[in-house]
Amino acid sequence: MGTATLRAILMNEMRVLRSNRAMPVMLLGMPLIIIAMLRSTMGAALADVGIAGRNGAEQVVPGQALLFGFFMVSFLANSFFREHGWATWDRLRTSRASRGDIFVGKALPWVIASAVQIVTLLALGFLLFDLAVPSVGGLVAIALTGVVWALFIGGFALAVSARLQSMPAVSAVSNLGAMFFSAVGGALVPSGQLPGWASAIGPFTPTYWAMESFNTIFLEEGSLVDAVPAIAALGGFAIASAAYAWFRFDFDQPKRSWV
């Protein structure tokens, strides 16, 4: 990868990211409102599955962070599609930028933003919603889960960009994926309240493993070591998504943006 070209792509994406004023409202403001509304309900839901003495923040804070974090897929994918809308994709392809420069330069700022989003919501959960602060090892596990989740979001967005040819289709996949993965993965309600068919599907979704990691820390008061299997499984989804994108992405395929 060329350092200069990679830096140029990174800086351009950072400028676009900073100019997106709707993103903080959508990814931080909306989940905070829902957390405030549903915390007590989730406390009752946890008690219903045999987990007593919790205020509901343990379920609703990480759950909403994951649900709304999934919408980052459309933001990241748009970094590719808008180049076609602006008629600048061919110029980028004929520059000195390698395949790796384009992938990393376009994805990395959004992956970092995704990690910041989930860590910020969890930090606000500690400050505003009485989410119990775990041990140092638990905090490390939470941060690591957030980073691996962000890497999955990056890989999945690249995979979706590779597979689909229009931004409306990407938006549909992002929205439906956020709701479906969150529903069967235990982010919306405790896994113990899910119907049997949803419980069976859950382990095949990345959200399930992210919630397993958070549940290990917040509900079971486990350590970093206890959370490692769930984090590793989540990492497998990230690697698989990125690998699919790398081998499937056709840089000569036309894309249709919103523009």
N, C-alpha and C positions, 0 to 999 in steps of 0.2 A: 504493500500500500504506500502511495506517495504522501509524505507528510504534508506538503503544501496544499495539494488538492483535497486531502481529507480535512484539513483545517478549514479550507474555504467552504466546503459543504457543511461542516459542523456549524460554522459561524452563521451561515445563511439560515439553517434550521433553527438556531437559537433565536435569531431575529424574528422569524415567523412565529415561534413558540411564544415569545414575549408579547407579540402583538395580538395573540388570541385571548381576548378579555372574557370570552364566554366560558372558557375552560375552567377557571377557578370556581365560578359560580356553579357549574354543572358537577364538577368532581369533588368539590369541598362543601359548598353552600347547601346544595340539595341533600346530600347524605346527613349533614348535621341536623337539618330540620327533621328528617325521618327518624334519626336516632333519638332526638328529644321526644318525638311523638310515641315511639314504639318501645322505649326502654322498659317501662313497667310491664307492658304486655309480654315482652320476651322474658322478664323475670318469672312471670307466671308460667310461661311455656317451659322454661328450664325446670321449674318445680314439678310440672306435670310429667316430665320424663325422669324424675327422681333426683334432680340436682337442686338441692335446697340451699337457702342462704345466699342466693345471688340476686343482684339487682337488675339483671337483664343486659347490662352494658357488655358483659362477656360474650354475648351472642350477637347483639345488634351492631356494636361498633365494628368488629372485624368483618361481619357479614355485609354491612353497607359499604365498607371500604372496598371490598372485593367486587360487589355488584357494580358500583359506580366506576371503579377502576377499570372494569372491562370496556367501558366506553372509550377508553384511550385507544383502542384498536382502530376506531374510525379516524381519530386525529392523526395517528401515525401513518396509516395507509394513505391518507390524503396527501401526505408529503410526497408520495410518488405520483398520485393521480393528478395533482394540480400542475405538475410539470407538463403533462400532456395538455391540460386545459390552457396553460400559458404558452404552449408551443415552444417550450425550452428543453424538453426531454432529449431531442436529437442533439442539441448543442452540448448538453451534459454528457451524452454518450460519446460524442466525438472529442471531448476534452481528454486530458491526461488521467482523468479519474478511472481507477480500476473498478472492477465489480465489487471488491471488498470496500473500497473507498465509498462507493455509493451506498452500499448496505449499512455500513457502520456510521457514516456521516449523517445519513438521514434518520436512522433508527435511534442512535445513542441519546440525543437530547430528549427524545420522547420517553425512552426507557428510564432515564434519570428522573424525568417529571413524574412518571408512573410510580417510581419508588418513593419520591418525595410525597406524592399524594397519599399513599397508604400509610406511611410513617407519620405524616402530619395528622391524619384522622385518628390514628391510634394515640398519638400524643395528646390531642384534644380530648380523646376519651378519658385519659388519665386526669386531665385538668377540669373538665366540665361535667363528666358523667359518672364519676366515682368508679371508673374502671381501675381495679386493683393493680398497683405497680408490682410486677414480679421481681424475682431475684435478678442479679446481674446476668446469670446464665440465661434466664428467661428473656431478658431484654435483648440479649444477643440473638436468641432464637427468633424473636419477633422481627428484629431488623433483617436477619438473614432471610426469613420468609418473605418479607417485603421486597427484598432485592431479587430473589429468585422468581417471585410472582411478576415483577416488572420485566425480567428477562423473558418469561413466558409470554407476556403481553407483546413484547417486541417481536419475538419469534412468530407468534400467531398472526400478528398484523402483517408481517412480511409474507407469511404463507397465504393469507387471504388476498394480499395484493398480487401474489403470483398466480393464484387460481382464478380470480375474478377480473372482469374487464370493465366494470363501470362502478363509479363511486356510490350510486344508489344501491347497488347490490352489496357493496361493502358495508354500507350503513345498516342495511337490513340484517346482515350476518352479525354485525357488532351488537345491534339491539336485541335480536333474538338469542344470540349466544349469551349475552349478559343475563337475560332472564332465565333461560333454560339451565345454564350451568349453575347459576346461583340457586335456583329452585331445587334441583336434584342433588346439588353439592352440599346442602345444609347451610347455606348462607342466609336464606330468608327465614327459616325456622330451624330449631334443633333437629338433627338427623333422626332422633328418636320419634319425632312426630310425622315423619314422612311415610307415605304408603309403601308397601313392599316393593312395588315395581321401581319406584324412585330410589329406594335404598339400594336396589340391585344395580342400578345404572350409576349411582353416585361415584364409586371408586374409579370409573372410567372418565371422570372429569377432573380438570386441574383444580377447580374450586373446592372440591371435596378434600383434597390433600392440603390445600392452604388452610382450610378450616380445621382439619385434623391437627395441624401444627399449632394453630391458635388455641384450639380446645385443650391441647396437651398443656399449654402454659397457663391459660386463664381458668380453666375448669378443673383440671387435674393437678395443677400446681407442679407440673413436671419441670425437668431441666432441659438444657440444650441437647444433651445426649438423647433424651426421650423424644425430642421433636425431630431428630435427624432423619429417621425413616420417612416421615411425611414430607420433609423438605427435599429429600433425595427423589421421592416420587414426583413431586412438583417439578424438580429440575429435569426429570425425564421428559415431561411434556414440553418444557422449554427447548431442550435439545432436539426433540423430534420435529417440533414446529420450525425451528431455524434450519434444520437439515432439509426439510421439505422445500422451504423457500429457496435455499441456495441452489438446489438441483432442479427445481421446477420453474424458477423465474425466467421468463423469456423477455429479455430486454428489447427485443424487436416487436413485441406484441403491442398493438395500439390500445390505449386505455381511454375511457370516457369519464371526464371529471364533471363536477357540478358546474364548472365555468362554461 
